[in-house]
Amino acid sequence: MTLHPEPPPIDSDAVKVMGLELQEGRVIPRRQVFSWALWDWATQPFNSVILTFVFTALYLTSDTFLDPAVAELAEGDPLRERGLADLASGLGWAITIAGILIAVLAPVLGQRADVAGRRKLWLGGATAALVLCMFALFFVQGAPAFFVLGVSLIAAGTVFSEIAGVNYNAMLVQVSTPKTVGKVSGLGWGLGYIGGIVALVLVVVATTFDWWGMPTDNGLAFRVIAIGCAVWTIAFAWPVLVYVPEAPPAPHRERVSFFRSYAVLVRDVIALWRDTRPTFWFLLASAVFRDGLAGVFAFGAVIAAVAFHFTSNEVLTFGIAANLIAGLSTILAGRFDDRFGPRAVIIFSLSGLLVAGLTVFFLHDSGKLVFWIFGLVLTLFVGPAQAASRSFLARVTPAGRESEIFGLYATTGRAASFLSPLLWAALIAAFGATYWGILGIMIVVAAGLVLMLFVKVPVTDRT
């Protein structure tokens, strides 16, 4: 590769030297790479244990939070099923509100962190706030009156997790090179899923031994699980703050007031459309399909427990298997990413995910075996699409605009983050059965796939 002394002007299909290309030939210390990837491991219990497989699926959306008279009705009673569907819908509305808050706050907070060169400060602060939300879940007692508190804390944790993720994702360019970005991104996602496995196994062990005699009434077991997840995050999140260097302040970016930052954001989006059109279209497409991917894991265990009537142990076993498959497939897909390109990995993964998800929806009356088979097939494709999306953006980000573009990545993602929970909640409310939420999520995935087909890989000024 040769570098032109003065790159030619940018057009709609070509961009200047990528920030990742400036890492060409650099040797990244393994400790930095592992410390960065370990943050995914550290925060995964919030996603796997709290948000997906245990706290929300087995506790917040269970009959514990139904009116006692409704909870006593026989399984399959229409009134009882409607009550459970309302809880699932309520969780969906809370996450919808969280998505709107993220869309409003994340881009500006990320922009301000970039300008000041305080990416790690925002990462650490948002991670600490996420930990506090998990600690606070201990106070969500097993009674209908505490349902709003529970979903509110889940929603708040989602907001803080995403804000932390903006800064974390931007650090990918700091710990990878053009030849390793797929592997590094896949390593982070893969460690996250494997961390979820370990956390879920610990829950299964505790359940198997009946919590060693600890009383479990009033939801105490689930509340203790939330405490454990918070401690886990504290134990493993700190290396990224210690061993990965802080990025320097963004050059030629003036500091402005909080509200003025929105005007700067609009200007940046217009410039992105004018100068780096492929990146703009990828941000749009990824915003949609990433929300579909998020919906799969956010509501997957609720579908298993409510629509397919999995027992608690079956949900936990499914969660362990799903995380194992997702983790291994993501780490493996990182190598395909570096060889064939992230666009091919994304399109293949979304296509497979759509086939598996629609099969679960149309065969929902065929029993648990359908969800065991095709639910696990579905998880095979989620991680690779997520990791390849992150590496695609790292590859098409112009030098000097890494944090800005990853901030827009979060912005566009959160701008569309209401789609899956909205369609989930709306279709369940309209048809009165939880399995209709599957179709809502698949509609979002299909829309993202169609948009991704029109995304071109940009031509750079480096040859």
Stockholm file with secondary structure:
# STOCKHOLM 1.0

chainA/1-463         MTLHPEPPPIDSDAVKVMGLELQEGRVIPRRQVFSWALWDWATQPFNSVILTFVFTALYLTSDTFLDPAVAELAEGDPLRERGLADLASGLGWAITIAGILIAVLAPVLGQRADVAGRRKLWLGGATAALVLCMFALFFVQGAPAFFVLGVSLIAAGTVFSEIAGVNYNAMLVQVSTPKTVGKVSGLGWGLGYIGGIVALVLVVVATTFDWWGMPTDNGLAFRVIAIGCAVWTIAFAWPVLVYVPEAPPAPHRERVSFFRSYAVLVRDVIALWRDTRPTFWFLLASAVFRDGLAGVFAFGAVIAAVAFHFTSNEVLTFGIAANLIAGLSTILAGRFDDRFGPRAVIIFSLSGLLVAGLTVFFLHDSGKLVFWIFGLVLTLFVGPAQAASRSFLARVTPAGRESEIFGLYATTGRAASFLSPLLWAALIAAFGATYWGILGIMIVVAAGLVLMLFVKVPVTDRT
#=GR chainA/1-463 SS CCCCSSCCCCBTTEESCBTGGGGTTCCCCHHHHHHHHHHHHHHHHIIIIIIIISIIIIIITSGGGSCHHHHTSCTTCHHHHHHHHHHHHHHHHHHHHHHHHHHHHHHHHHHHHHHHTCHHHHHHHHHHHHHHHHHHGGGCCSSGGGHHHHHHHHHHHHHHHHHHHHHHHHGGGGSCCTTTHHHHHHHHHHHHHHHHHHHHHHHHHHHHTGGGGCCCGGGHHHHHHHHHHHHHHHHHHHHHHHHSCCCCCCTTCCCCCTTHHHHHHHHHHHHHHHHCHHHHHHHHHHHHHHHHHHHHHHHHHHIIIIISCCCHHHHHHHHHHHHHHHHHHHHHHHHHHHHHCHHHHHHHHHHHHHHHHHHHHHTGGGCHHHIIIIIHHHHHHHHHHHHHHHHHHHHTCBTTCHHHHHHHHHHHHHHTTTHHHHHHHHHHHHHSCTTHHHHHHHHHHHHHHHHHHTCCCCEESCC
#=GC SS_cons         CCCCSSCCCCBTTEESCBTGGGGTTCCCCHHHHHHHHHHHHHHHHIIIIIIIISIIIIIITSGGGSCHHHHTSCTTCHHHHHHHHHHHHHHHHHHHHHHHHHHHHHHHHHHHHHHHTCHHHHHHHHHHHHHHHHHHGGGCCSSGGGHHHHHHHHHHHHHHHHHHHHHHHHGGGGSCCTTTHHHHHHHHHHHHHHHHHHHHHHHHHHHHTGGGGCCCGGGHHHHHHHHHHHHHHHHHHHHHHHHSCCCCCCTTCCCCCTTHHHHHHHHHHHHHHHHCHHHHHHHHHHHHHHHHHHHHHHHHHHIIIIISCCCHHHHHHHHHHHHHHHHHHHHHHHHHHHHHCHHHHHHHHHHHHHHHHHHHHHTGGGCHHHIIIIIHHHHHHHHHHHHHHHHHHHHTCBTTCHHHHHHHHHHHHHHTTTHHHHHHHHHHHHHSCTTHHHHHHHHHHHHHHHHHHTCCCCEESCC
//
